Amino acid sequence: MPARTLQFPELPPADRAAFGTAARLLSCLVTESLARGIYFKLPDGLDATGICVVLLADVSAQPPPDIGTPYTTSDILAVIPLRHVPVFKHDSADPRGPEIGLLDPMDMLPLVLEFGSDASTPSEHATLAAAIVKAITGPGWNLSDASPLVVLRSPLPLWERFGRSMKIQEAILKDITAEFESSVLWQKHSFENPPLAPQFSSPSIDWEQSIVEGHPTHPMHKTRMFLSPIPDMAPGSYDLYHTKLRFVAVPRENLKITNDFEKYTAPLIASASANAGQEMPIPEDFVVVPVHELQVAHIQANSVIVPNAYHELSLKLGVGIKLTSAVRTISPASAYLGPRFSAQVVPALTMDRNIITVARELASVVHTHPEGEIAKHCAAIIREAHENTSEERGERLIVCTSLVERGHAGEGGHLPAVIRVFDLDTEEKRLAWLDKFVKLFFDAFLPPVLHNGVAFECHPQNCVARFDLKTKELLGFIIRDFGGLRVHRESLRASTGVELDFLEGHSIIAEDPDDVYARMYHTVMHNHLQQLIRVLGLHYSGAGWAVVRQHLRAVIPREHALYAAWLSPERKTFPGKCFMRMRCEGMYRFHLHAPFPNLILYEGVQGA
């Protein structure tokens, strides 16, 4: 959230939740070029340095008209007061002002305005509203019939107005509205019940469960939609952090089993039996599959509760809940790939194993039902859990997404965790910390891209940072989850001799190396490093991106295709993952891309 001021104090949870969703939605609409965002500078002396005028979809889909054909208030979706100057398009074509190419929620003040007919501008925003109207009263605009600027209180009508201007099917529009409504509801609960601020001494699980805000730009970032027959649950009515494990016995002939799944589940069965005071009855030719308690409704089987039984392993279980834009089940393709990729590909990859550790998937099971959308509801993966043994190795493991979180309960909870825990109270300290992080990050994850055509999905939820327990020095990373891999089979085969074993149609297959580079750019630059650089206060000056360029040039050979793809001065844009375009098309495994400003080349605010 932006810093508090007299005009913009800390928002109450309900308003903060509504703004959180509206900000992410508007960010996606503008950055994905679904909506044209035009920038106007405001006079000094206001909290806002400028504004973004967001136009509706039907207007945005057409080339900008000349000054003689003015926009009216009926063309405007929203007006966003900005604290910082956003990233502009290099080929802006609207004569009224610079077109915004990348709009981030952190660019914004916690306020969204719209021209409304049933209210007046709140007195605390009257001066700002007057300055906004004055800024856009000029050639190319006709505001003669403008109604007052009013505060947007909910993202739902904002979305529905935009969706209808985009001519989205009504059923899809309503589904997305429901997802936004869920996201606001769960955000409000999160803000009302923040976790305690984790300390460096806190165990890894505390860091995993310290998330307040979540994904920085996904508009459904807090959505929790329960698939029938799982009953809908209000926030706080079920403890998702401390669930119960159930077991189902499934005929062996109805399962696809990879590796010795039963060997890895034996400790769970023994622990469950001890807890129940009797042996678990397992019919002949049946296999016991652990199931998330909520998923029982999708499988309809008897169950028992099991306490913790693993030390070096963890279970990945499917559950019929839509989080962000995907139902969190395990597809047959993922269950098939994980153990094979771990055993066959990971050992052959070019990587510094002192810096990067891959959390291997050792065994899996998935139902044989011919419909994958049904089979995925009965699946499980056994995965290595390095977090459970980290202190024995003198390391503290922290999931990277928790480092940029703030809004925790307790002392210092208003500060981002990375600044608070590592005492980064000056720009010099923050630059030095980022420099070490970026160097190790690129040393860890770029070699498989450069040499093998393999991109791990190393966004901050999949990356776990390893720190020395005594010195807090960053030692390296653990990467987990293979669902978002991108693999160019020809490059892998040529460099390692390994033929990737996968199910046809799996979304991880890259058609060419550029496809691998696009996945890596999204997860590393647009998602992981952008948020970290912004939180460290090193974005608008360009200092953080200078660090990125320095280390990219050190690790990528100039003759390699990745150098030209990312670092060429002519590469003004790069294909970016489009959350809203994908959701409107009902896609989540296969990506849709649009040209985003290439942040690698960003040199900071140059004026507006």
Number of C-alpha atoms within 10 A of each C-alpha: 18 16 10 12 9 8 10 15 11 15 14 11 18 18 17 20 25 23 23 26 26 26 28 22 23 27 26 25 26 23 27 23 21 23 26 27 33 22 26 22 18 19 14 9 8 13 17 21 18 25 26 26 25 23 26 24 23 16 18 19 14 9 9 17 15 14 14 9 12 16 20 15 18 12 16 20 23 24 25 24 26 27 19 18 24 25 25 20 19 13 10 14 14 17 14 20 17 20 24 25 25 22 25 21 23 21 23 25 23 26 20 23 20 21 21 16 11 8 12 14 20 13 9 11 16 15 12 20 20 13 16 24 14 12 15 19 13 13 14 19 16 15 17 9 9 14 16 20 25 22 19 21 17 19 23 21 12 18 20 17 15 23 22 15 16 17 12 15 11 12 9 15 18 16 12 21 19 15 23 27 21 20 25 29 20 20 26 21 18 21 19 13 14 18 19 16 26 23 13 19 10 13 17 20 14 17 24 18 14 25 21 19 22 16 19 21 23 19 25 26 24 29 23 24 22 17 16 11 13 16 11 12 11 12 16 11 7 11 9 10 9 7 12 16 21 21 23 20 17 18 14 15 12 14 20 16 21 18 13 12 19 17 10 20 19 13 14 21 21 16 19 23 17 14 14 13 9 10 13 16 9 12 11 8 10 15 22 22 23 25 25 20 16 22 22 22 16 16 13 9 13 10 15 17 15 20 12 12 16 15 12 13 20 19 19 19 20 21 25 24 20 18 17 22 24 16 19 16 23 25 23 27 19 24 28 21 22 24 22 20 18 19 13 14 20 16 13 16 20 19 20 14 13 10 18 21 19 19 18 22 26 21 24 29 26 26 25 18 15 9 10 15 12 15 19 26 25 29 26 26 27 22 23 18 19 19 22 17 15 19 15 8 10 13 21 26 30 24 23 23 26 24 22 23 25 24 22 24 17 12 10 15 18 15 17 20 26 21 20 20 17 15 11 16 11 11 13 10 15 21 19 12 18 20 18 15 19 19 17 18 21 17 20 22 24 22 19 21 24 22 17 25 27 30 29 26 24 27 21 23 18 18 23 27 23 25 20 17 17 9 8 14 16 19 17 22 27 22 23 21 20 24 19 20 18 25 26 22 20 18 19 22 15 13 14 15 12 16 13 18 14 17 13 8 8 15 18 23 19 21 13 14 22 16 18 24 23 21 26 24 25 23 22 21 20 20 19 21 24 22 22 23 23 16 22 23 17 21 21 20 14 19 17 27 23 19 20 21 17 13 19 21 12 12 15 19 13 13 8 11 14 20 16 15 17 23 18 13 11 10 14 19 19 20 19 22 25 22 24 21 19 17 17 15 12 12 15 15 14 11 14 17 16 16 17 22 23 23 24 26 20 20 15 19 15 11 6 12
